[in-house]
Amino acid sequence: MKLEKGVRLSRFTTIGTGGPAAAFARPETVDELQEVLAYARDHELPVAVVGLGSNLLVADEGFDGLVLKLAGELARAEVDGERLVAGGGAPNAVALHRARAAGLGGFEFACAIPGTIGGGVRMNAGAYDGDWAGILERALVVDAEEASWRTPEQLGLRYRRSDLKPGEIVAEVEFRLAARPPVEIKSLIADLQARRKAAQPTNKRTYGSVFKNPDHELTAGRMLEACGLKGYRIGGAQISPRHANFIENADEARSEDAIALMGEARRRAYEQHGVELEHEVVFLGELELPPLSK
Ligand SMILES: Cc1cc2nc3c(=O)[nH]c(=O)nc-3n(C[C@H](O)[C@H](O)[C@H](O)COP(=O)(O)OP(=O)(O)OC[C@H]3O[C@@H](n4cnc5c(N)ncnc54)[C@H](O)[C@@H]3O)c2cc1C
C-alpha cells in the first residue's frame, strides 16, 4: 500500500493547525489496514488515525510516525434493517443522512458533532442526552495482530473516553436504531442545530470542547467565562467570544498558541475555582500543557 511522506496534518484538523506526518496512508479495506499496521509494527513506527480531526490538536512539528485516514469501504455507511452499519472513517453527517433516508431514528443527537463514526467511538462522542454508548451494538477493532468485535462494555465507553489504545483502530461499527418517520427526524435535527447555533461558534475553525466538564456546579465554559477569558487571545488563537470552552483559529494560529491559551485557562480555573481542568481535545505529537503551580 502506498505511503505518502510529509503530508501536512493541518489539512486534516478542523482548527487548521499541525505539522507533517512522517508517513501517511489511506487504507480502504480491513486487509489493507492490517497490512499497513503490520508494516508500522515491523518498522517500530508509532501509529495514529485521524477522523475529521475535529477533536485533535497536532504539534506544529508534526508527528514522527504513521498517520492513517480511513477511506473506501472503511468510510462507507449503509442501513441493514434497523441497524446502521458504518466504516470507522464514515463522516457522522453521511451516516445520519443514510439513517434519516431509511426512516431510522436515534442518531439525531450527532447532527452537531462534526466527526467520524470511529472518532465517535474513541471519544464516546455525545450531545443532547445521547452518546455513542447508547446506540452502539458492537465495533470491529483492528490492530497489527488481530481484528475483533467489541461491545460498548469491552470498549470501556464513558464520558468522552474509551479504553481504546493507540494503534487500535475502529474499522467498522454497528448501531441499533429504531423506526421513526423521516419528517420527525428532520424536524428534530433542525431543532438541535438551531440550539447549537444559538450557543456555540458554528462558523469558526475550532476543535470543539477544549476541556471536559469538571465535577463542579459550573461547566468548563461557564467557569472560563467567569475567569474573564472570552475573547482572550494569544498569537493567532483566541478563546471564543461566544463560548469560553472553544478556541478559535482567528488568524493563522499555530498549535503552540492554542497550548498557551489552554495553559492560561487552566491556571485561572485553578487559582479562581480550585479546579484542575482536564483537556478533552486529543494531542498528537510532542505537545504538553504547562504544569499548574500549586
Ligand atoms: C464545532 C464542533 C462541535 C463539536 N461538538 C461536539 C459535541 O457536541 N459532542 C462531542 O462529543 N464532541 C463534539 N466535538 C468534538 C468532535 O467532533 C468529537 O470528539 C468527534 O467524535 C471526533 O471525531 P473525529 O472523527 O473528528 O476524531 P479526530 O478528532 O480525528 O480524532 C479524535 C481521537 O479519535 C481517534 N480516532 C479517530 N478515528 C478513529 C478510529 N477510526 N479508530 C480509533 N480511533 C480513532 C484519533 O486517533 C484521536 O485520538 C465538536 C467539535 C467541533 C469542531
Ligand as a Chemical Component Dictionary entry (heavy atoms), coordinates in Angstrom:
data_LIG
# 
_chem_comp.id                   LIG 
_chem_comp.type                 NON-POLYMER 
_chem_comp.pdbx_formal_charge   0 
_chem_comp.three_letter_code    LIG 
# 
loop_
_chem_comp_atom.comp_id 
_chem_comp_atom.atom_id 
_chem_comp_atom.alt_atom_id 
_chem_comp_atom.type_symbol 
_chem_comp_atom.charge 
_chem_comp_atom.model_Cartn_x 
_chem_comp_atom.model_Cartn_y 
_chem_comp_atom.model_Cartn_z 
_chem_comp_atom.pdbx_ordinal 
LIG C1  C1  C 0 -17.791 22.674 16.188 1  
LIG C2  C2  C 0 -17.566 21.392 16.943 2  
LIG C3  C3  C 0 -18.580 20.901 17.754 3  
LIG C4  C4  C 0 -18.388 19.712 18.480 4  
LIG N1  N1  N 0 -19.407 19.253 19.268 5  
LIG C5  C5  C 0 -19.250 18.084 19.934 6  
LIG C6  C6  C 0 -20.309 17.561 20.745 7  
LIG O1  O1  O 0 -21.394 18.127 20.862 8  
LIG N2  N2  N 0 -20.096 16.394 21.403 9  
LIG C7  C7  C 0 -18.916 15.716 21.300 10 
LIG O2  O2  O 0 -18.786 14.645 21.915 11 
LIG N3  N3  N 0 -17.893 16.200 20.541 12 
LIG C8  C8  C 0 -18.024 17.362 19.861 13 
LIG N4  N4  N 0 -16.996 17.838 19.103 14 
LIG C9  C9  C 0 -15.710 17.121 19.094 15 
LIG C10 C10 C 0 -15.539 16.071 18.000 16 
LIG O3  O3  O 0 -16.380 16.357 16.909 17 
LIG C11 C11 C 0 -15.839 14.659 18.536 18 
LIG O4  O4  O 0 -14.968 14.307 19.592 19 
LIG C12 C12 C 0 -15.682 13.621 17.416 20 
LIG O5  O5  O 0 -16.196 12.392 17.849 21 
LIG C13 C13 C 0 -14.239 13.420 16.977 22 
LIG O6  O6  O 0 -14.294 12.623 15.818 23 
LIG P1  P1  P 0 -13.205 12.731 14.678 24 
LIG O7  O7  O 0 -13.503 11.684 13.691 25 
LIG O8  O8  O 0 -13.097 14.124 14.150 26 
LIG O9  O9  O 0 -11.897 12.347 15.504 27 
LIG P2  P2  P 0 -10.489 13.085 15.468 28 
LIG O10 O10 O 0 -10.644 14.448 16.046 29 
LIG O11 O11 O 0 -9.877  12.961 14.117 30 
LIG O12 O12 O 0 -9.684  12.187 16.500 31 
LIG C14 C14 C 0 -10.008 12.193 17.874 32 
LIG C15 C15 C 0 -9.408  10.919 18.503 33 
LIG O13 O13 O 0 -10.111 9.799  17.978 34 
LIG C16 C16 C 0 -9.175  8.901  17.381 35 
LIG N5  N5  N 0 -9.815  8.278  16.224 36 
LIG C17 C17 C 0 -10.351 8.857  15.132 37 
LIG N6  N6  N 0 -10.835 7.918  14.293 38 
LIG C18 C18 C 0 -10.602 6.728  14.891 39 
LIG C19 C19 C 0 -10.837 5.366  14.518 40 
LIG N7  N7  N 0 -11.419 5.034  13.349 41 
LIG N8  N8  N 0 -10.440 4.401  15.373 42 
LIG C20 C20 C 0 -9.831  4.685  16.548 43 
LIG N9  N9  N 0 -9.571  5.946  16.943 44 
LIG C21 C21 C 0 -9.961  6.950  16.121 45 
LIG C22 C22 C 0 -7.992  9.765  16.975 46 
LIG O14 O14 O 0 -6.794  8.997  16.833 47 
LIG C23 C23 C 0 -7.938  10.714 18.167 48 
LIG O15 O15 O 0 -7.314  10.077 19.246 49 
LIG C24 C24 C 0 -17.167 19.018 18.365 50 
LIG C25 C25 C 0 -16.158 19.511 17.527 51 
LIG C26 C26 C 0 -16.341 20.692 16.813 52 
LIG C27 C27 C 0 -15.249 21.180 15.932 53 
# 
loop_
_chem_comp_bond.comp_id 
_chem_comp_bond.atom_id_1 
_chem_comp_bond.atom_id_2 
_chem_comp_bond.value_order 
_chem_comp_bond.pdbx_ordinal 
LIG C1  C2  SING 1  
LIG C2  C3  SING 2  
LIG C2  C26 DOUB 3  
LIG C3  C4  DOUB 4  
LIG C4  N1  SING 5  
LIG C4  C24 SING 6  
LIG N1  C5  DOUB 7  
LIG C5  C6  SING 8  
LIG C5  C8  SING 9  
LIG C6  O1  DOUB 10 
LIG C6  N2  SING 11 
LIG N2  C7  SING 12 
LIG C7  O2  DOUB 13 
LIG C7  N3  SING 14 
LIG N3  C8  DOUB 15 
LIG C8  N4  SING 16 
LIG N4  C9  SING 17 
LIG N4  C24 SING 18 
LIG C9  C10 SING 19 
LIG C10 O3  SING 20 
LIG C10 C11 SING 21 
LIG C11 O4  SING 22 
LIG C11 C12 SING 23 
LIG C12 O5  SING 24 
LIG C12 C13 SING 25 
LIG C13 O6  SING 26 
LIG O6  P1  SING 27 
LIG P1  O7  DOUB 28 
LIG P1  O8  SING 29 
LIG P1  O9  SING 30 
LIG O9  P2  SING 31 
LIG P2  O10 DOUB 32 
LIG P2  O11 SING 33 
LIG P2  O12 SING 34 
LIG O12 C14 SING 35 
LIG C14 C15 SING 36 
LIG C15 O13 SING 37 
LIG C15 C23 SING 38 
LIG O13 C16 SING 39 
LIG C16 N5  SING 40 
LIG C16 C22 SING 41 
LIG N5  C17 SING 42 
LIG N5  C21 SING 43 
LIG C17 N6  DOUB 44 
LIG N6  C18 SING 45 
LIG C18 C19 SING 46 
LIG C18 C21 DOUB 47 
LIG C19 N7  SING 48 
LIG C19 N8  DOUB 49 
LIG N8  C20 SING 50 
LIG C20 N9  DOUB 51 
LIG N9  C21 SING 52 
LIG C22 O14 SING 53 
LIG C22 C23 SING 54 
LIG C23 O15 SING 55 
LIG C24 C25 DOUB 56 
LIG C25 C26 SING 57 
LIG C26 C27 SING 58 
# 
